[in-house]
Amino acid sequence: MTILAGFSASGHGPAPLHLASQISRCTGEKIVAAAIIERHWPKADPVEDEYLNFVGTQAKRSLKQMVDQLPEGLDVWEVVHQAASVPEGLTELATEVNADIVVVGSSSSGLLGRIALGSVTDRLVHTAAIPVAIAPRGYPAQRGKIERLTVAYGGQADQVGLVATCAELAERWSARLRIASFTVRPVTMFSGTVEPAAENLVIKQWAQRTREGIAAQLEKVRAGVGTLNADVVIGAGPTWRDAVDGLDWEAGDILVLGSGAAGPAAQVFLGSAAARILRHSPVPTMIVPKREAA
């Protein structure tokens, strides 16, 4: 199997390669570093061919410079591929190289250290048939591997099979497993509308029910996983960013989001809550396809 690290030929940044390297240290899989050149089909005139050849040469040089800066011990192949669009090119290559994950970078319009979806990533997280991992903007090189998977648990997790999928993934990657649920409780706008004590009680009751739901999910998958231990944490705050930042995050963390319950099976489809969490994630984030019913 293969880790596909994708780039647009119009703009290169090493963040996807840095994240792909961490994942490769978990799996031992090779990395295909792919620059996608967009061209209009059918083939145009010789002038365009000459231009695309020039762009391809520049892309190869850029890829080689990034790969040469990676630590030794990684199996990295460099590929330049022409396609009608970057998402289409990555999809074609993923099938061709038998990739089991696609790694891309954040949009350049996002904040440094955070994730923003651009046209490429937005299409991938709504159509890909394999997991899509996104590196935050400016994600630096890391010495180690992925150490911990933090699974964003929601009320639909039992329907999309997220807990079972991530438990198996954590075992395969030899990583710790943490399950997190997030709640946003806006600051009361009018004094006296809701008593703070009553609001805190509601949050406590919700947290208890959530922990019980997570425990039930873990119990269902224990039979299929050798050793399953998971920390359970709750992130709460007046905004989504506060809720996400309320958890501790470390180097070597990756946040895992599940596809929305309304999306098709065996395909990623980013739901509304997951999209809000994604925008505020301070660590790499992976969206996994909805698990097909047994």
C-alpha positions in Angstrom: 0.0 0.0 0.0 1.0 3.6 -0.5 0.7 7.1 1.1 -0.1 9.7 -1.6 1.2 13.2 -0.8 -0.5 15.6 -3.2 0.6 19.0 -4.4 -0.6 21.5 -7.0 2.0 22.3 -9.6 1.1 26.0 -9.1 2.2 26.1 -5.5 4.4 23.8 -3.4 4.8 23.6 0.3 6.4 20.7 2.3 3.6 20.4 4.9 2.0 17.3 3.2 5.3 15.6 2.9 6.1 16.3 6.6 2.8 14.7 7.6 3.2 11.8 5.2 6.6 11.1 6.7 5.0 10.8 10.2 2.4 8.3 8.9 5.0 6.3 7.0 7.0 5.8 10.2 3.9 4.1 11.6 3.2 1.9 8.6 6.5 1.5 6.8 4.7 2.3 3.6 6.2 4.1 0.7 5.3 7.7 -0.1 4.4 9.0 -3.5 5.0 12.7 -3.7 2.8 13.8 -6.6 2.6 17.2 -8.3 -0.6 17.6 -10.4 -0.5 19.8 -13.5 -3.8 20.9 -14.7 -4.4 20.8 -18.5 -7.5 21.1 -20.6 -8.6 18.0 -22.4 -8.4 17.1 -25.2 -4.8 18.0 -25.9 -4.3 21.5 -27.1 -1.7 22.9 -29.5 2.1 22.5 -29.4 2.5 25.9 -27.6 0.5 24.6 -24.7 2.4 21.3 -24.7 5.7 23.3 -24.5 4.3 25.3 -21.6 3.1 22.2 -19.7 6.5 20.6 -20.3 8.2 23.6 -18.7 5.8 23.5 -15.7 6.4 19.8 -15.4 10.2 20.4 -15.3 9.8 23.0 -12.6 7.5 20.8 -10.6 10.0 17.9 -10.7 12.7 20.2 -9.5 10.6 21.5 -6.6 9.5 18.0 -5.6 13.2 16.8 -5.5 14.2 19.7 -3.4 11.5 18.9 -0.8 12.3 15.2 -0.8 16.0 15.8 -0.4 15.3 17.7 2.8 13.5 14.7 4.4 15.3 12.5 6.9 16.9 9.3 5.6 15.1 6.0 5.9 11.9 6.9 4.0 10.9 5.4 0.7 9.7 8.4 -1.4 8.9 8.4 -5.1 8.4 11.6 -7.1 5.7 11.8 -9.7 4.4 14.6 -12.0 0.9 13.9 -13.3 -1.3 15.8 -15.8 -5.1 15.8 -15.3 -8.1 18.0 -15.9 -8.0 19.2 -12.2 -5.9 18.6 -9.1 -8.7 16.5 -7.3 -9.2 14.4 -10.4 -5.4 13.9 -10.8 -5.1 12.8 -7.2 -8.0 10.4 -7.5 -6.5 8.9 -10.6 -3.1 8.4 -9.0 -4.6 7.0 -5.8 -6.1 4.2 -7.9 -3.0 3.7 -9.9 -0.6 3.4 -7.0 -3.1 1.6 -4.7 -3.0 4.3 -2.1 -4.7 3.8 1.2 -4.5 7.5 2.3 -4.2 10.8 0.5 -2.3 13.6 2.3 -2.7 17.2 1.3 -2.0 20.7 2.7 -4.2 23.4 4.0 -5.3 26.3 1.8 -2.8 29.2 1.8 -5.7 31.5 2.8 -5.8 29.8 6.2 -4.1 30.8 9.4 -0.6 29.6 10.1 -0.9 26.4 12.1 -4.6 25.8 11.3 -6.5 24.2 8.5 -8.6 25.9 5.8 -10.2 24.1 2.9 -9.5 25.3 -0.6 -11.1 24.1 -3.8 -8.9 21.0 -3.9 -9.3 19.9 -0.3 -13.0 20.7 -0.2 -13.7 18.4 -3.2 -11.5 15.7 -1.8 -13.2 15.6 1.6 -16.6 15.2 -0.1 -15.7 12.6 -2.7 -12.7 10.5 -1.9 -13.0 6.8 -1.4 -10.0 6.6 1.0 -9.0 8.6 4.1 -7.9 12.2 3.4 -5.3 13.7 5.8 -4.8 17.5 5.9 -1.7 19.1 7.3 -2.1 22.5 8.9 -0.6 25.5 7.0 3.1 25.6 7.6 3.2 22.2 9.3 6.9 21.7 10.2 9.0 18.5 9.9 8.6 16.2 12.8 11.2 13.7 14.2 8.8 11.0 15.3 5.6 9.2 14.1 2.0 9.7 14.8 1.7 8.9 18.5 -2.0 9.5 19.3 -5.3 9.4 17.4 -8.0 11.7 18.8 -11.4 10.7 17.5 -14.0 13.3 17.4 -17.1 11.4 18.6 -20.6 12.7 17.8 -24.1 11.3 18.1 -23.9 9.6 14.7 -20.6 7.8 15.4 -22.4 4.5 15.9 -23.9 4.8 12.4 -20.8 5.7 10.6 -18.5 3.2 12.4 -15.9 5.7 13.4 -14.9 4.3 16.8 -14.4 0.8 15.3 -12.4 2.2 12.4 -10.1 4.2 14.6 -9.6 1.5 17.1 -8.3 -0.8 14.3 -6.2 2.1 12.9 -4.6 2.8 16.3 -3.7 -0.8 16.7 -2.2 -0.9 13.2 -0.2 2.3 13.7 0.8 1.3 17.3 -0.6 4.7 18.5 -2.6 5.6 21.5 -6.3 6.2 21.2 -8.3 9.1 22.6 -12.0 9.8 22.1 -13.2 13.4 22.3 -16.6 14.9 22.2 -17.2 18.6 21.9 -20.0 20.9 23.1 -20.4 24.6 22.4 -22.4 26.6 25.0 -22.6 30.3 23.9 -22.2 32.9 26.6 -25.7 33.9 27.9 -26.7 37.1 26.1 -29.2 38.3 28.6 -28.5 38.3 32.3 -30.7 35.9 34.2 -31.9 34.0 31.1 -30.2 30.8 32.3 -28.8 30.2 35.8 -25.1 29.3 35.5 -25.7 26.4 37.9 -28.5 25.0 35.8 -26.4 25.4 32.6 -23.4 23.5 34.2 -25.8 20.8 35.3 -27.0 20.3 31.7 -23.4 20.1 30.5 -22.5 17.6 33.2 -25.5 15.4 32.3 -24.7 15.6 28.6 -21.0 14.7 29.3 -22.1 11.7 31.4 -24.4 10.4 28.7 -21.7 11.0 26.1 -19.2 9.0 28.1 -21.7 6.2 28.5 -22.3 6.2 24.7 -18.5 6.1 24.0 -18.1 3.2 26.5 -20.8 1.3 24.7 -19.1 1.8 21.4 -15.8 0.7 22.8 -17.3 -2.4 24.2 -18.7 -3.3 20.8 -15.3 -3.3 19.1 -13.2 -4.8 21.9 -13.8 -8.3 20.5 -12.2 -7.4 17.2 -9.2 -5.5 18.5 -6.4 -7.1 20.5 -5.9 -4.5 23.2 -8.2 -1.5 23.3 -7.6 1.2 25.8 -8.9 4.7 25.1 -8.9 8.0 27.1 -12.2 9.8 26.9 -12.2 13.6 27.1 -14.8 16.4 26.7 -14.0 19.7 25.1 -16.5 22.5 26.0 -16.5 26.3 25.5 -18.5 29.2 24.2 -17.2 28.7 20.7 -16.0 25.8 18.6 -12.4 27.1 18.8 -12.6 27.3 22.6 -14.0 23.8 22.7 -11.2 22.4 20.5 -8.5 24.3 22.3 -9.9 23.1 25.6 -8.1 19.8 25.1 -4.4 19.3 25.4 -2.6 18.7 22.1 0.9 17.3 21.6 3.4 16.8 18.8 2.5 13.5 17.2 -1.3 14.0 17.5 -3.7 13.6 14.7 -7.4 14.4 14.9 -9.8 12.0 13.2 -13.2 13.0 11.9 -15.8 10.7 10.5 -17.9 11.2 7.4 -21.4 12.6 7.9 -24.2 10.0 8.4 -26.0 11.3 5.3 -23.0 10.6 3.1 -22.5 7.5 1.0 -20.9 4.4 2.4 -17.1 3.9 1.6 -16.7 7.5 0.7 -15.7 10.6 2.8 -18.3 13.3 3.2 -17.6 16.1 5.7 -20.6 16.9 7.8 -21.4 20.4 9.3 -20.1 19.7 12.8 -17.0 18.1 11.5 -16.3 21.1 9.3 -16.5 23.4 12.3 -14.1 21.2 14.2 -11.7 21.0 11.3 -11.4 24.8 10.9 -10.1 25.0 14.5 -7.9 22.0 14.7 -4.3 22.8 15.8 -3.0 19.4 14.6 -3.2 17.4 11.4 -6.7 16.1 10.7 -7.9 13.0 8.9 -11.4 12.4 7.5 -12.2 8.7 7.1 -14.9 7.2 4.9 -18.2 6.0 6.3 -17.9 2.3 7.3 -20.1 0.0 5.3 -22.7 -2.0 7.2 -21.6 -5.5 8.1 
